[in-house]
Amino acid sequence: MKLGLDLRGGVHFLLEVDMAQAVAQRLDVYVGEIKAKLRAEKLRYRSVVHREDGSLELKFSKADVRDEASQLLKQDYTEFLLTDEDADGAYYVVVSLLESKVREIEDYAIKQNLTTLRNRVNELGVAEPLVQRQGRNRIVVQLPGIQDAAAAKRIIGKTANLEFRLEAKTDASSASTETYTFRDSSRRATLEKDIIITGSSVSNAQSTFDENGQPQVSITLDSKGGELMNRTTRNAVKRRMAVLFVEHKSRNIVKTVDGEQVTERVPYVEKHIISLATIQSILGSSFRITGLDGAGEASELALLLRAGALAAPIYFVEERTVGPSLGEQNIELGITSVQIGFALVLLFMLVYYRVFGLLANVALTLNLVLLLAVMSIMSATLTLPGIAGIVLTVGMAVDANVLIFSRIKKSWPTGCHRSRPLMPVSNGHSPPF
């Protein structure tokens, strides 16, 4: 039988999904859709910004344009709660998500993260891992046989993604561009804010080497991603395209609240350019990423892209490591407990019920053999609670026998025995017993 974490040793992680960030990322998608829709309807807006309460604020210069935009959004987005506001000579539409939609986004984030984590664990080659949801926003990950907790933690918890963007033109306005540094921080490049595709469009990624022996990642996009890449690069030949590495991290900050020190986790996003290459021809569904820092990073990036991106950042809440020596000790103690319990039950049944007890012992032995055989056939994972369950089964399996045998002993006429044979009598009455 396969052994669980407590018997084989390994690592246990308790992860927490950042639900607020999941909702914020979905709102970012809505921002792009809303802007495109307003431009298509030729409704001029001044700005679309996030509010601290998690809602979106659309600012307009004219009330009639605001009202028309509000009606348009009400028709197209049933998941929005829209509120009109007037302040400081401007006209606003405040867009909030309905509670049901927020719950839907959170459930999707948990399910997507579960799928991604399972894919990453499978890439690690762990036998019988456990990845399951716990509560509303937490995930438990158990990796039996893994002793390098740092490497497992780096792969599992890395909220990494890619963004493909064009380098900004020299005459582009600063409002539509962003400046990022390269990995070594020695160079900088200004990129367009518009994202061509993200890592979520990657269907396959393999770590390879180019003709000069340098590590690279060969990427294959899905149909939608390939179409977007083809459409963008069709008019961008000889321009440079950047591959932006995006990673969500967090830092702990100690604050003093009411005279007590409180540790608060503050999430932040780290972005840097890993490649900036000239587009030589129109790109499709397959291309390569170069400029990586060694074969190890190329292999890790390919693994993360194959497994898929996390729908929301995750943070480690708890981490435990079970050594293999402790697992071996648990196995020895578990086997000893089964042997002692089994021997005591056999001895009691044999001494107290004699022949009936012997029959019960045979049945109990067959029961234990069949139980272990079925668990082996089903490839069940044996854990310490499982061993405790086997011990309990040994004690409880003779319950029915004890009840039946005790009833037989009580009803058996032990004081009744015949001293002489029964003789017929002449008066026709039965002989006395």
Secondary structure, 3 states (H helix, E strand, C coil): CEECHHHHCEEEEEEEECHHHHHHHHHHHHHHHHHHHHHHCCCCCCEEEECCCCCEEEEECCHHHHHHHHHHHHHHCCCEEEEEEEECCEEEEEEEECHHHHHHHHHHHHHHHHHHHHHHHHHHCCCCCEEEEECCCEEEEEEECCCCHHHHHHHHHCEEEEEEEEECCCCCCHHHEEEEEECCCCCEEEEECCCCEEHHHEEEEEEEECCCCCEEEEEEECHHHHHHHHHHHCCCCCCEEEEEEEEEEEEEEEEEECCEEEEEEEEEEEEEEEEEEECCCCCCCEEEECCCCCHHHHHHHHHHHHHCCCCCCEEEEEEEEECHHHHHHHHHHHHHHHHHHHHHHHHHHHHHHHHHHHHHHHHHHHHHHHHHHHHHHCCCEECHHHHHHHHHHHHHCCHHHHHHHHHHHHHCCCCCCCCCCCCCCCCCCCCCC
